[in-house]
Structure formats: structure tokens, C-alpha cells
Amino acid sequence: MLTVYNTPFYMFKRAIDSVLKQDLQDFELILIDDGSDDALADEYAGYVHFFREKIKYLWHSNCGQSESINRGIACSRGAYITILDSDDEFKTNHLSSCLDEMAFADLIASNTETVVDEEADYFVPDRHDNSKVIHVDDCILFATLFGKRQVFSRYRFSKSYAADAHFYEQAAGEYIVRKVNLRTYVYYRNIPGSTCSMLKQNTIAQYLQQQLS
């Protein structure tokens, strides 16, 4: 599923197109518009209308990413569930590669091919201490989660920073979970104004200074 909120249309289209180009075509894409402005919402709906046999478009008033994902899960029908951020994209073998991992786990998270402008973009605020940062490879990321339906039906995503990591840790108490190194998810970290970018503004300089001292 994909949640969107006022994402520039070219990014949104890139994300949608990356799903449509998958080498595994047995999927249903649930698109949840989390209250985007009317003009953008019209553009989104107009584009996905051409692929309505593959894409279900839902709009609701803004409630945040976690709740949008929860609602999307409730509307989905597939045996497996995964997530895509509207400013990222899948490589063509992402779904098939993740599905192969289901022979060994109920839920996976994976590392990403991370697109950055500078070294600092590889780091995000540490959920345990927002005054510190950690490398994205050491994180659990919403959009790299892929798993069996029963896992996503068992837990809800909370409205908090690192809701993805919390979900993964909850699942680990009852299911087989694994962190894998597929790098079939393209994660664009060079986007000003993202949640992580805003949170880390006051921590990156401090972190780099500590590394050099």
C-alpha cells in the first residue's frame, strides 16, 4: 500500500510507476490519500484512474501516516502486505525478492538503496535519544516492511516517531522476523522537509563534531 499527503506529483508518479513495473504482477495497490490539497488529490486520482484494475484509491481527512496505513490494511485483501512511501520507489524485483523471503520469516525489514546528497543524509534521529543519530541501515523503516497478513492484522501502527520499529519489535514477540539486505527499495533521503530531515537538523552537527573530537 501507499500513503500520500501533498507529495509532488512527479514523485508520486515515480512511486506508482515503480509498483506497476514489478516483475511480480499479482498485487493490489491500496492508495490512501491522507487529506491532500484538492488540486493534488485530483491529479493523483486522475492518474491512478488509468490503472483502476490494479489500484484502489481512498481519500480521508488528514490523520497521519500510521493511521492511514492502519486503514489501508483494513481495506486490503492480499495474503501479504507491504508499504511504499510516496516519495520513494521499488526496484522492479522488489516484490518478488521480498516474497522469496517469506519461506524463512513471517515479517521482514530490509536495508535500502539510499539516495543522498551528502554523508549526513545517511543518518536519522535515534528513537531512544533524539539528540543522537544513527545510520539508516541500523533502522527499521516503514516502507521496507513486508510480511504475512496475520502479522499486520495483529498489530496497529502507533502515532509516534519510530512506529515502524515498535511494530517490528512487537511482531518479534510472536512471529519470526528478520532484517535482510535486499536493497531493492530505493529510499530518497535527499528530500528537504521530510520528517526525519526536520528532526535531525539540530543533531547532525553535534554528531559529526563528536565523531571528529
C-alpha positions in Angstrom: 0.0 0.0 0.0 1.0 3.6 -0.5 0.0 6.6 1.6 0.3 10.1 0.2 0.0 13.6 1.6 0.8 16.6 -0.7 3.7 14.8 -2.3 4.8 16.5 -5.5 3.1 14.8 -8.4 6.3 13.7 -10.2 7.5 11.8 -7.0 4.0 10.3 -6.6 4.0 9.1 -10.3 7.5 7.7 -9.9 6.4 5.6 -6.9 3.2 4.4 -8.6 5.0 3.5 -11.8 7.6 1.5 -9.8 4.9 -0.7 -8.5 3.2 -1.1 -11.9 6.6 -2.2 -13.4 7.2 -5.1 -10.9 8.2 -8.4 -12.3 5.6 -9.9 -10.0 2.2 -8.6 -11.1 -0.1 -10.4 -8.8 -0.8 -7.5 -6.5 -3.4 -5.0 -5.4 -2.2 -1.4 -4.6 -4.2 0.4 -2.0 -3.6 4.1 -2.3 -4.5 6.1 0.8 -4.7 9.9 0.3 -4.3 11.4 3.8 -6.2 14.6 3.0 -4.0 16.1 0.3 -5.0 19.5 -1.2 -7.8 19.4 -3.7 -5.6 20.1 -6.7 -3.1 17.4 -6.0 -5.8 14.9 -4.9 -7.4 15.5 -8.3 -4.0 14.8 -10.1 -3.5 11.7 -8.0 -7.0 10.3 -8.7 -6.8 11.2 -12.4 -3.5 9.3 -12.8 -4.5 6.1 -11.0 -7.8 6.0 -12.8 -6.0 4.6 -15.8 -4.9 1.6 -13.6 -8.1 1.1 -11.6 -7.9 -2.7 -12.1 -4.7 -2.6 -10.1 -5.1 0.4 -7.8 -7.8 1.2 -5.2 -7.8 5.0 -4.4 -9.1 6.1 -1.0 -9.2 9.6 0.4 -9.8 10.7 4.0 -9.2 13.8 6.1 -5.6 14.1 7.4 -4.9 11.8 10.3 -1.2 10.9 9.8 0.8 8.1 8.2 0.3 5.5 10.8 -3.4 5.7 10.9 -3.6 5.9 7.1 -1.6 2.6 7.0 -3.9 1.0 9.6 -6.9 2.0 7.5 -5.3 0.7 4.3 -4.5 -2.7 6.0 -8.2 -3.0 7.0 -9.2 -2.4 3.3 -6.7 -4.8 1.8 -7.3 -8.4 0.7 -3.8 -9.9 0.0 -2.1 -12.7 1.7 1.0 -10.4 2.1 1.3 -6.7 2.9 4.0 -4.2 2.3 4.3 -0.4 2.2 5.7 2.2 -0.1 6.4 5.9 0.7 5.1 8.2 -1.9 8.5 9.9 -2.5 10.4 6.6 -2.9 10.3 3.7 -5.3 10.7 0.0 -5.8 13.3 -1.7 -8.0 11.5 -4.0 -10.5 12.3 -7.1 -8.4 11.3 -5.8 -5.0 8.0 -7.6 -4.5 9.3 -10.9 -5.8 12.5 -10.7 -3.7 10.5 -10.0 -0.6 8.1 -12.8 -1.3 11.0 -15.2 -1.6 12.0 -14.3 2.0 8.6 -15.5 3.3 9.9 -19.0 3.1 12.1 -18.1 6.1 10.1 -15.5 8.1 6.6 -14.1 8.8 7.8 -10.4 8.6 11.0 -8.9 7.2 12.5 -5.4 7.1 15.3 -4.7 4.7 18.2 -2.3 4.0 17.7 0.2 1.2 19.5 1.7 -1.7 19.7 5.1 -0.1 19.9 8.2 -2.3 21.7 11.1 -0.6 23.3 14.5 -1.4 25.8 14.3 1.5 27.1 11.9 4.1 24.8 13.4 6.8 21.7 12.2 4.9 22.6 8.6 5.9 21.7 9.4 9.5 18.4 9.8 11.2 17.5 10.7 14.8 17.9 7.8 17.3 14.4 6.9 18.6 15.9 6.2 22.0 17.6 9.6 22.2 16.6 12.3 19.6 19.8 14.2 20.4 21.8 11.5 18.7 21.6 10.0 15.2 22.1 6.5 13.7 22.7 5.2 10.2 19.6 4.3 8.2 21.0 0.7 7.8 20.6 0.3 11.6 16.9 1.3 11.5 13.6 -0.5 10.8 11.9 1.5 8.1 8.1 1.5 7.5 8.4 1.0 3.8 10.7 -1.9 3.9 8.3 -4.0 6.0 6.9 -7.0 4.1 5.0 -9.8 5.8 2.1 -12.1 6.1 -1.3 -10.6 6.5 -1.8 -12.1 10.0 1.1 -10.1 11.3 -0.2 -6.7 10.0 -3.7 -7.7 11.3 -2.4 -8.5 14.7 -0.9 -5.1 15.5 -1.6 -1.4 14.7 1.0 1.2 13.9 1.1 3.8 16.7 1.1 7.6 16.1 4.7 8.2 17.1 8.2 8.5 15.8 9.7 5.1 15.1 6.2 3.5 14.9 7.8 1.1 12.4 10.5 -0.1 14.8 7.9 -0.5 17.6 5.7 -2.6 15.2 8.6 -4.8 14.3 9.6 -5.4 17.9 6.0 -6.3 18.8 5.9 -8.8 16.0 9.1 -10.3 17.1 7.4 -11.5 20.3 5.1 -13.8 18.4 6.4 -14.3 14.9 9.6 -15.0 13.0 11.1 -11.6 12.0 14.3 -11.0 10.0 16.3 -8.0 8.9 17.6 -8.7 5.4 19.9 -7.0 3.0 17.9 -6.9 -0.3 18.4 -3.2 -1.2 15.5 -3.4 -3.7 13.8 -0.4 -2.1 15.1 3.0 -3.2 15.0 5.4 -0.3 15.3 9.1 -1.2 17.0 10.8 1.8 17.8 14.0 -0.2 14.3 15.5 0.3 14.2 18.7 2.4 11.2 19.0 4.7 10.8 15.3 5.4 10.0 14.3 9.0 13.5 12.8 9.5 15.1 15.9 7.9 13.3 18.2 10.3 14.1 16.2 13.3 17.7 15.8 12.6 18.6 19.4 11.9 19.8 20.0 15.4 21.5 16.7 15.8 23.7 16.1 12.8 26.2 18.8 13.5 26.5 17.6 17.1 27.0 14.0 16.0 29.7 14.9 13.4 31.5 17.1 15.9 31.6 14.1 18.4 33.0 11.8 15.7 35.8 14.3 15.0 36.7 15.0 18.6 
